[in-house]
Structure formats: C-alpha cells, structure tokens
Amino acid sequence: MKTTPRTGSGSTLNEKEKVQKRHLIFDQRPRKDKESLFGRSEELNKLINALHAKSWVAVLGPRMAGKTSLAWAGANAFAEEMKYNVIFVDLRNAETSRQATEKILSRLPKSILDALSKYIAEVSFSARDVSASVKLRENAAAKNALEDALFALKDTILILDEVQNVKQGVNNFLKALATAFNENDSLLVIFTGSYAGVVKKLFEATHKDSLYGRPPIEILLSPWPEWVAAEFLRKGFEQCDVNVTQREIQETIWRLGTLPGWLNLYGLRRCLRTSHEESLQRVFEKAVNEALKELEHFLEGRSPKAREVIKRLVYGATWGELEKTGIPKDTLSRLLDALTKELFIVVKDEIGVYKFSDPIYRYAAERLPILIVTTTPS
C-alpha cells in the first residue's frame, strides 16, 4: 500500500475552539448538535430513540429539508451520551459501490486502514491526520473490503449522506451492509437521501435478503408548517439584529416555501444587510434554477408525456386529468410514485388532486420547456 506522507503537524485546540460556541439560527453549515437544530425536535427524538434501540435509520426527504443536519445532530447527541464515534461520509459523487467503498474507507482511522492494506493500493492523508483519499487495488473486491472495514468499526455511528446516488453494484453494497448489521452490534448506520437506489432496496428486501424484516427506521422530513418557518425567520433576525416586517416574512414564505435550506439562505443575506427584495429574488432564482435542473435530470430518458404530466401538476391535477396526456397507466403510476416517494416533491390531497408540495418546484415546472417531437416523413 502506497502512502502519501502527512503534511503539517498536530496542534492543540486554538483559542477560537476553546470559546463556547454560539448557536446561530442562520448558518451555511449543517447543524451538528441538538441545541442548534431548529424545528425538528420530534424527528430528533425519534432518531436518538432508534439509535438506542440499535436500529439503523434512514432520514428521507426533499432537498433543503435539513436531512444532513438532523443526522449530524442526532448522531452527536447519541455519541456524547454513549461514548460513540461519529463518521460522516458524503456520497453525492459516488455512483458505484466501488466509489462508495473508497469514500467510506477514506474516512476511517489510519489503524483500520493499516489492517486493510491487502485491499488498498494508495492512501493519502490531509494535514490533520484525516484520510483524504483511498484507492483500492484493481484486483480487490470492494464488497470484501467494505465488509472488513465495517466489521472493524466499534462503537461507531456511520452517516452515509446522499446514499441514493449509488446506482451500480447496489446488491454487493447491500450485502456488505447486511453482513455488518448481522455481525457488528456496535455499528449503527444513518442513511440520508431520497427513497431511491440503496434505500429503496433496503425497504423492499424480501425473505431471501439478509435484511429481511429489519429495514431501517424511516424518518421523513417534510417542509415545515408555516408557523414554524415564520418563527425560524423571526428568531434568526432577532439574533442578528435585523428589523423585518410581518409582510416580508409572509412574502418570503409564500415565494420560497417552508423548506429550511432556502429560508436559511434568505436569512443569511438579510443578516449581511442585503435588502429584502434583493435577498428574496436572488435566493428565489437560485432555488428555482436548481429545482429546474433536478426536474430535467429526472426526466432524462423518460417519455415526452412525462414532461406533460409535470407541467399539468403546476396547477394540480387528478389521475384522470393526467391520463389525458396520453401516458400509459403503468408509466403514470411509476412516475407519480417517483415524484411522491423518491423526490418527495408531489403530494396527493384528500380529494385526489396531485400537486407540488413546495412552491419552488411549482415555479420550476412552469419554466420547464415542452419538447416538440418532430417526425421525418418517410
């Protein structure tokens, strides 16, 4: 195993780290302790209780709902009480089980990596003695490397963030996780993301699968109620000494919705003394553009009829109205399942109308272009 030497040296806590932390309402970074987590006390308690029950947990929900913050805050609260370690792995760019395994290994202590040297071709470290990157040997099986790594983790909570992006080699990835679940009682795993890929297979395990009957505890993060969103904004502005009107708060919620992430970005801009109008417009455009990209990515490889369905959802539509696009029933069913259960951006109300649960996606769908399909005369 080739090892790149560490740079820099270990250092004691600096003065800033010794100062007691001030829990900011508006903060660009994920919340990592329960004191700074706003408006998710019920979900936080459920997560901590699940960890005490030795259950694995899946924190699911739309983008900007605060999944990563909840995972961090819950894990750290449990870890402090039970003397556990917390390892966080960002899997946003890991599309294969091999890439995911390398990312997980890159976050492990050097002592464990040394014991896994037969699998590893190269490992480099950052200045703070944290492994920065790991490359598996070409002939090393990622599944075996991951199994051995997870078995070696004792009294540890492993957070696998955005795990749904792992698309290739999912079965081997799940088998390694199942082995760890069955053989390492002191390892707890928190998955975050959407109900897709790895997470979907975990919940759909059959009697033939290793995790049959023991899927993770599901915690769904929905958009906040409006009163919680308003309180979040009011407390944040009070903390940074910015005067806002009730009209500004109401307009912000009306345009941005109640997902914590977008409200937080708006609050940060206001705290930097940017005007209400400019802050709202900049965050709105950023949010809609990102939602539009997500919808376009979702529609890749799908029938043009799927695009028509999403356009009709802008104003809400029943099943019958969506069928009028000409989309086959089974295709429509799968499409709506994906929008409601995987992306969590569409809901079905009590009278059977499907509609976007968040205004940002509604605005994005309005901007979604209709593709004109042309046929070449024979």
N, C-alpha and C positions, 0 to 999 in steps of 0.2 A: 504494500500500500504506500503510494507516494504521498508525502505530507508536506504541505507548504508551511514554512515557519511562521509563527505568530509575529505580529508587529506590535510595538508598544509594550507596555507593562501594566500589571495590575495596579490599581490605585484605590486608596481608601475613599470613603464617601466624601464628596466635596461639600462645601458649606450649603449650597442650594439643596442638596439631597437631605441635609440634616434639618432643614427648615420644615416645619409642619406644612403639609400640603393644604392648599386652599381648593375646595371643590368648586370648580367653575361650572355654571349651568351651561354656558356655550363653550364648547371645546372641540377642536377639529379631530382630536384623537379619541379612540374608543375609551369608554369608561371602564376602569379596571377594578373598582371597588364598589361595594353596595351603597356607600354614602353618596357617591356621585351619580348613581343611576337614578334617573328621574322617571316617574310614572310607570314603573314596571315591577312594583313590589309583589304583586300576586304571582307573576311569572318567575320572579327571582326566588320566592319561597318554594315554588313548585320544583324549580331546578335544584336547589340545595337539598330539598327533601328526597328527590330522586337519587342524588349522589349518595346520600346517607343510606339509601336502600340498595346501594351497589348497582343501580341501574345505569345503563348508558342512556344518553339524552340526545334528541335531535331538535335543535332550535330552528324553526322554519318560519318563513315569511317573505314578504316582498323586499326589494332593495330599499335601503334607507330606513328600515323599521327598527334597527338597533340590535340585530342578532349578535354581532360580534361583541358589542358592549355587554349584553346580557350574559353571554358565555364567559367572558373575562370576569365580570363581577361575581357571578355565581361560583365559578371555579376558585377564585381567590378567597372568597368568604369560606368556602368549604375547606380549602387548603390550609388556611390560617388556623381553623379550629382543629383539624385532624392531622396537622403536620404533614401535608402532602406537597408535592412539587407540581407546578403547572407548566406544561409545554404547549406553546401555540404554534400552529403550522398553517401558513397561508397557502391554499391550494388553487388560487384563482387561475394560475397559468399552468397547472398540471392537468393535462388531458389524458395521460395514460397512467396505468398503475405503476409503471417503472418510474415515471417522472414524480409521481406522488410519493413513492417509496424513497427516492433520493431526497426529496424535500423534507420528509419526516426524519430521515437519518441525519440530515444537516442540522437539525435542532437538538440532537441528543448529546449528552455529555461525552467528553473525549474517552472516558473509561469504557463506555459501552461501544463506541466506535472502534477502539483498540481490539475489543473482543470479537468484533465483526470483520476484522481485517481480511478474512478469506473472501468476502464478498466485494470489498471496496478497492477500486483502482486508485482513486485520488481523493484527498480531502484537504481543504484549506480552511484556515481559521481567520476570524476577524481580530481586531485589536483587543477586544475584551474577552478573548478566550472562548467565544461562541462560534461554533462551526458555521461557516458561511456557505460552503457548497460541498457536495459529495457526488462522486461519480462511481457508479457500480462497474465491476468488471464485465466485459462483454459476455462472458460465459456464465455469469452469476444469475441465478433465478431471483427475480425481485420478490416473489412470494416467499421464498425461504428466508431471504434477508429481512423482510418485514416481520415474519413470524418470530425470528430470533430476537429482533430488536424490541418488539412489543413484549415478549416474554421477559426481557431483561429489565423492563421498566417497573420499578417497585414504588408503591405509594405515590402514584403519579396520575394527574388528570391531563389527558391529551386532547387539545382542542383542534379539530380538523375543520378549518374555516373554508367555506365555499366548496365543500366536498363534491357537490353535484357536477362540477366541471370534469371530474374523472370519468371519461367515457369509454376508453379502450382498456381491456383487461380487467373489467369490473369484477368478474367472477373470481379470479385469483386474488384480487384485492380483498373481496369479501371473505374468502376462505381464510386468509391470514388474520383478518379481524375476528372471525369466528373462533379460530384457534386461540387467540389471545383472550377472548371473552370466556372460553371454557377452561383455560389453564392458568390464567393470571388474575386472581381475585382482587389484587390491589391496584389493577389498572382500570381507570374509568375514562370513558371517551365521550366527548361532546361534539356532535356534528352540527355545523351550521350551514344554511343554504336554502335551497328550494326542494320541493318534493319531486326530485328527479334523479336519474342516474343511480349512484350508490345508495342514496337514502331511500329511493323508491323500491329498490331491490331488497333493502333491509326490511321494509314494512310488508313486502309481498312475499316473504320467504314461505316456502311450503314445508311439508313434513319431511321432505328429502334434504332440506337445507340445515346447516349446523345451527342457525339462529332461530329455528322454528319455535314459535311460541314465546320468544323472548325478544321482540323488536324493541328498539329504543323507546323511551318515554317521549312523546311528542309534545312540544311546547310551541304553539303558534302565536307569532307576534302580529297582531292586526294593527291598522292605523289607530292612533289614539282617539278617544272621544273628543269632541271639540272643546269641552271644558278643561280637559287635561292639557290639550295643546295651548289653550289660552293661558292657563296657569304657568306652563313652562316658559312662555314668552314673557309674561309679566315678571316672574321671579328673575329671569335672566337679565332683563333690562334694569330691574331694581338693583341687581348686583353690580352692573357696570355703569350705573348712574345715568341712564338714558331715559328721557321722558318720552312716552309714547301715548297715543290716544287709543281709546277703545275701537274707534273706526279703523285705525291702522292694523290693530290686531285682527279684527274681523275680516278685513280685506286680505290680509296675509293668509289666513286660514282658508278663505274662500278660493284663493288662487293657487296656493301651494298644497292644500290638503293638510292632513294631520300626521304624516309620517315624520318622525323625529329628525331624520337627517336633513331634510330640506329646511325645516324650521330652524334648525341649529345653524345652518349656513346663513340664513337671513339674519338671525340674531347676531352672529359674529360680525357681519357687515355693519349692522346698526351700532354695535358696540365700538366699532372703529370710526364712528361718526359719519358714516355714509347716510344719505337721506333715505327716507322710507321708500320713495318712488324708485330711486336707482337700485337700492338693495333688493327690492321685490322684483324688479324687472330683470336684473342680472341673474338672480337665483332661479327665477321662473324660466328664463331662456335656457339656462344650463340644464335644469331638470327636464324640460320638455325635449331638448335635443338628445339627452341620454336615454330617455324613455323611447324616443323615436328610433334610435339605434337598436335598442333592445327589441322593439317590435319588428324591425326589419330583419334582425338576426333570427328571431323566432319564425318568421315567415319564409326564410330561405329553404328552398326545396319543397315548399307546400304549394298546393293548387292556388291559382289566382282567385278562386272562390273564397279561400280562407281570408284573403285581404278584404274582400267584400263583406264578409261576416264581421271582421273587426271594425270596419267603417260603420256598419249598422249599429254596433254596440255603443257608439258615441252618444246616441240619444236613448239607448235602451231598446231591447227587442226581445220578443218571446221566441220560443223554439220555432213556432210556425212561421214567424216573420223571417227568421234566419234561414229557414229551409227554402224560402223564396229566392234565395241567391242561386239555387240550383245545386248546392253542395250535397253530396250523398249523406244519408243519415248517419252511417257509421263514422264517416270522416268528420261530420259536425260534432258528434259525440266526443270523439277523441280530441278535437280542437278545443271544445269547451272545458273538457277535463284538464287539459294542459293549462289553459288560461286561469282556471279557478283553483286547481290543486297543485300546480307546479310553479307558476309565476305569481299566483295569489293576487292578480290584478283585476279579476272579474268576479262578481258575486251574482247570485240569483235571489231575488227578493221573494217575499211571501206570496206574491201574485204571479210568480213565474217569469218575471222580466229579468233578463241578463243585462248587466251594466257594469261599467268600470267602477271599482271601489275607490279610486283615487283620481282627483281632477287632472293631475299631471298626465296620466296615461290617456285620459279622455282628450285632452288638448293635443297630445302626440298623435292619437288616432285620427283626429281631424286633419292633421298635416300629412298623414300617410297618403302618398300618391296612389292613384288607381292605375294599374298597369294595363295598357291596351294591347291585347294579344292579336297579332295580325297573322293571317294565313296566306301562304303563297299559292296563287292559282295553279292548278295542275295543267 
